[in-house]
Structure formats: structure tokens, C-alpha cells
Amino acid sequence: MTPRVALITGGLTGIGLASAKALASAGHSVAICSRRGDEDELAASALAALNGACLIGAVDVASQTSINAFVTEVKQQFGPPQILVNAAGNYREAFLSDPDDAAWFDQIDINLNGCYRTIRATFAGMQALGWGRIVNIASTAGTKGAAGYSGYCAAKAGVIGLSKAVAVEGAPYGINAISISPTWVETPMMDNALLRHAAATGGDISAAKAALMRSNPQGRLVQPGEIGSVVGFFCSDQSQGLTNVDIQINAGADW
Ligand SMILES: NC(=O)c1ccc[n+]([C@@H]2O[C@H](COP(=O)([O-])OP(=O)(O)OC[C@H]3O[C@@H](n4cnc5c(N)ncnc54)[C@H](OP(=O)(O)O)[C@@H]3O)[C@@H](O)[C@H]2O)c1
């Protein structure tokens, strides 16, 4: 295994943290970031999960300046990132008839433009070194629609398309790019969505979680480590031909 430098957005929680764990345990240098990267308690718990070995930054993927500053810090501490995992994302319910269109623009900006910005900030470094791995966390929502989720579905479909274009552009330089599309994964994002659902319907979160488990053909919730292990393999030297593809981790579900 060749040790590389890995940058993971949304890396302090959920799927991003699970990906960081897989990459750190494979021997890579890991840099994680999110808007709350400067919150002591959250940073301490992510640091503990990674056995104290990582760089943590407060980064907003809505800002190219914020991303560029962190990439510079990573380069100074570890060297140019050759692995990029885009796990930062947001998920908001909003109907087309709603008067406010902020949820649409916010979800496109964070979920899709955020990936584009971090790729722009790291791609040239990977090209120069002749090896790179880019993983964008999309969703089964990128290939299936749902009422109330136009912004999320469109952003994730965009992430799948962006990943494929990056794979083709990166191929001559040893840069592989994929998207990973999970079904529901048990993370803070899922818990927050279930809390909102429970509040709207007068139910409780444990009943909502149980219903979600029953709706999955495997009768369970996918765990973040299941995504992390695929990220770990993709970012290894054994994945040379694995690129230009969307990998669904769906436990049999369509959404
Ligand atoms: N959980 C699921 O069921 C599921 C299913 C399919 C796909 N996904 C996708 O998986 C990815 C990871 O989500 P998760 O489930 O692991 O939930 P999560 O633990 O809530 O992770 C999302 C992360 O994104 C960060 N983030 C949000 N806005 C950001 C911004 N503007 N700049 C930088 N970071 C930002 C959040 O941290 P801060 O608040 O500190 O910024 C958080 O760490 C997302 O792209 C999500 O859409 C999740």
C-alpha cells in the first residue's frame, strides 16, 4: 500500500468519518473538514475516532476561498491531497409549490457545487503526481425521484454526472473518479430527517426508524462503515480499473 494524503469533506460525522477511518487505518494521512471543524467537542470526538492522527479544518464547501485555504494547509502539513472524498451534504424537504426556493439553491450549492469546488482545488495536484482517487457521495436519490426532494434528487443526479466527467478527464493522469450512492444510512443526517418527519406527523423517531428498517428489503439500516470500506478499497492501489461508475450500496432498496 502506498500511503497518500486524503482530504474528506463532511469528515467529522457519519459517512465522511467512516471513510476517514477506513483511509487512516489503511495508512493514509487524513485531513477532515466541515463547517463545525472548529467546534471543540465535535473535533475531539472525530480525533478520538481516528486515534488522534488527523488534521481538522473548519471549511464551508459553499466557499471556494474556504476550500482553497484548507487545501493549502493540508499541503503544508502532509503534501498535496491525492485522495478526495466529498461527503459534505445537506438534505431538505421542499415542495415545488413552496413559496421559498432557498432549499433548491442551497442543496445544489452544497451537494453539487461543493464537489465541483473541491475537485477544482485538488485536481491539478493529482494530475502533477500522476495518481488520484476522487469519491463523491451521491445517493439513490440521484436516480429515483421523490415528492418534496427536487433539490436533493437533482443535486445528487448532478454529482453522478460530474463524477463520470471527472473520471474521463482524469483517466490519462491516473485519476479515478466514482460516485457512491447509498440508500438510507444510519447517520446524523438520517436521524435529523426522521426527527423532522416525526415532528410533522406527530410520531416519534424510534417508530419512524423502525418503519424505515421494515421498508428495506434486507430489513435493516445500512451502516456508515459499509460505505467507508468501499471508499477504502477504491482508494487503494488495487482499484486501477475502477472508475467512471456509480456504485449503489442499497441493501436491495430503490431509494
Ligand atoms: N445518511 C443517509 O441516509 C444518506 C444516504 C445517501 C447519501 N447520503 C449522503 O452522504 C453524505 C454524508 O452524509 P451523512 O449521512 O454522513 O450525514 P452527516 O453525518 O450529517 O454528514 C454531512 C456532513 O456534511 C457537512 N456539511 C454540511 N454542509 C456543509 C458545508 N456547507 N460545508 C462543509 N461541510 C458541510 C456536515 O458538517 P457541518 O454541519 O459541520 O458542516 C456533516 O458533517 C451526504 O452527501 C449525504 O447527502 C446520506
The ligand as an ORCA input file, in Angstrom:
! r2SCAN-3c Opt
* xyz 0 1
  N     -27.483      9.198      5.655
  C     -28.108      8.850      4.535
  O     -29.163      8.201      4.593
  C     -27.512      9.171      3.192
  C     -27.961      8.446      2.082
  C     -27.424      8.745      0.836
  C     -26.471      9.741      0.692
  N     -26.060     10.421      1.802
  C     -25.046     11.457      1.596
  O     -23.914     11.122      2.368
  C     -23.175     12.309      2.646
  C     -22.795     12.320      4.112
  O     -23.962     12.445      4.895
  P     -24.181     11.641      6.261
  O     -25.355     10.791      6.073
  O     -22.912     11.051      6.694
  O     -24.686     12.811      7.234
  P     -23.897     13.744      8.235
  O     -23.210     12.935      9.266
  O     -24.866     14.767      8.651
  O     -22.775     14.383      7.307
  C     -22.978     15.503      6.486
  C     -21.789     16.400      6.714
  O     -21.798     17.488      5.817
  C     -21.257     18.600      6.500
  N     -21.683     19.803      5.811
  C     -22.943     20.240      5.582
  N     -22.923     21.402      4.942
  C     -21.614     21.723      4.762
  C     -20.932     22.834      4.175
  N     -21.617     23.875      3.648
  N     -19.583     22.824      4.166
  C     -18.899     21.800      4.708
  N     -19.475     20.734      5.268
  C     -20.828     20.699      5.307
  C     -21.806     18.493      7.912
  O     -20.969     19.106      8.891
  P     -21.163     20.628      9.364
  O     -22.565     20.778      9.807
  O     -20.162     20.778     10.466
  O     -20.812     21.488      8.196
  C     -21.772     16.992      8.123
  O     -20.547     16.588      8.696
  C     -24.064     13.478      2.216
  O     -23.634     13.962      0.971
  C     -25.432     12.831      2.071
  O     -26.241     13.538      1.146
  C     -26.548     10.168      3.042
*
